Amino acid sequence: MKLSHAEIQAAARADAFALPIEQIDPATADYFENDTVGHYFERLRRDDPVHHAHSPLFGPYWSVTRFQDIMQVDTNHGIFSSDWTQGGIAISEPPPGEAPLQMFIAMDPPRHDVQRKAVQPIVAPGNLANMQTLIRERTCKVLDGLPRGESFNWVQHVSIELTTLMLATLFDFPLEDRHLLTQWSDVATANKDVDPKAPTREERMAELHKMAAYFTRLWNERVNASPGSDLISMMAHNPETRNMTPQEFMGNLVLLIVGGNDTTRNSMTGGLLALHHNPAEWDKLRQDPSLIDNMVSEIIRWQTPLAHMRRTALQDTELGGKHIKKGDKVVMWYLSGNRDEEAIPHASQFIIDRPRARQHLSFGFGIHRCVGNRLAEMQLRILWEEIHKRFPVIEVVSDPVRVRSSFVRGFTELMVRIPA
Amino acid sequence: MSQVHFISFDGVRRSIETRIGENLMRAATDNAVPGIDGDCGGQCACATCHVFVSAPWAERLPVMQTKEHEILDFTNERRKTSRLACQIIMTPELEGIEVHMPEGQH
């Protein structure tokens, strides 16, 4: 018999507070698929905020669960490395025999700095202002085309459609092929060890090579053309990225595709779900749409679309009273820090007019802070402004289907119905 | 109390009172000065309180620490007078300090 949502949560809570502390492994995929990981994080924040565990999939690792400790790790890149040569930025190791992706988020300075700066201008304030009209037009078109009076998957029809259109624009990628971007984004973060439904390693590599081939063609067209304002042109014309190795090219593509796609997509879905679960907050929004700006930050905190980032200690150090050894894997659970009552009052509640809503961990802090944060906020703001104008009610008609991953915190399905 | 003047990207001047010892990011956010976000809460961990400090106050500021330098390096329009407002602590020497804001915080 299938357990109800409430029964699953109650059982998980009992388990989280009964387990011997040393047996708690928050990177357990079930916890994310069932959305029960919050109970385990609550226990760790209380009893063992910097916690050592041994994962059957990912080996030994530290979990950093409190806001301030996460901040300390995130802002000390000299001690806590992101570099792919050390293990990169996710809890999972590259599968044996597979070359690690060399993306700038998984590099330490100085290489990181020059590559990041090559693409950063795309989200400069002036450029964002230019994109605003296009984003609004597309958002209106997508919302106006939604079915009425029948249930449909919000993830597919809204979240994926809007974020993929945006991504295609950033790359100046042929719009008719944009579904490929979604496909590559999903494949890039898929992990067969975690999710049996994920593609095999061979399928995954084949897909990533198709991606590299497609983008190589675009690169070759643009490298000899006059500099355009898309991400490919920017990298092709910047002396620091013009001669990237194939691994760096592929790595940075994956980074920009996943960074610009999965994250905003899941916040678009997560926001709707959060409002559905908190009808009083939706009422506040209906009465005062000027709260949307603030609500967007709250949605991003609430969803935390990337549940963690990983670092590797470059030297012995101390964190929250624990001795971290050189070479140790250190996982900053942004999802947990974003629920830390010591840093965020009433952190377990979704409050759209929360004071200081911007002070969340979802974008990370320090030199690797999300480069597209303002664009993501703008996309979400416009989406909610246009939803507010059109749909007083969007009914969520079944429980969401969540991604089985301890990295991407997201959804594959949220069935909704807009009354006719 | 000391006076601080924030000048927005489009030229709007907002003058507020703050106390000695307060940082300029907090002074701005407590007074709802638009254009200063302070996402990290003043820990020198983001660059969402980036300002350009006018003369003569710019020279009166303490030398910046490595962290501030690194974070500012990722802003869109860093200048010689760029600082993070959260790292500017109000002192009597800074009375009347004037700071300009960039087009956007990142």
Chai-1 contact restraints between the chains, C-beta under 6 A:
chainA,res_idxA,chainB,res_idxB,connection_type,confidence,min_distance_angstrom,max_distance_angstrom,comment,restraint_id
A,T75,B,A45,contact,1.0,0.0,6.0,A-B,restraint_1
A,A124,B,N76,contact,1.0,0.0,6.0,A-B,restraint_2
A,P125,B,E103,contact,1.0,0.0,6.0,A-B,restraint_3
A,P125,B,G104,contact,1.0,0.0,6.0,A-B,restraint_4
A,R358,B,D37,contact,1.0,0.0,6.0,A-B,restraint_5
A,R358,B,D39,contact,1.0,0.0,6.0,A-B,restraint_6
A,Q359,B,G41,contact,1.0,0.0,6.0,A-B,restraint_7
A,F365,B,C40,contact,1.0,0.0,6.0,A-B,restraint_8
A,F365,B,A45,contact,1.0,0.0,6.0,A-B,restraint_9
A,F365,B,C46,contact,1.0,0.0,6.0,A-B,restraint_10
A,G366,B,A45,contact,1.0,0.0,6.0,A-B,restraint_11
A,I367,B,E70,contact,1.0,0.0,6.0,A-B,restraint_12
A,R369,B,C46,contact,1.0,0.0,6.0,A-B,restraint_13
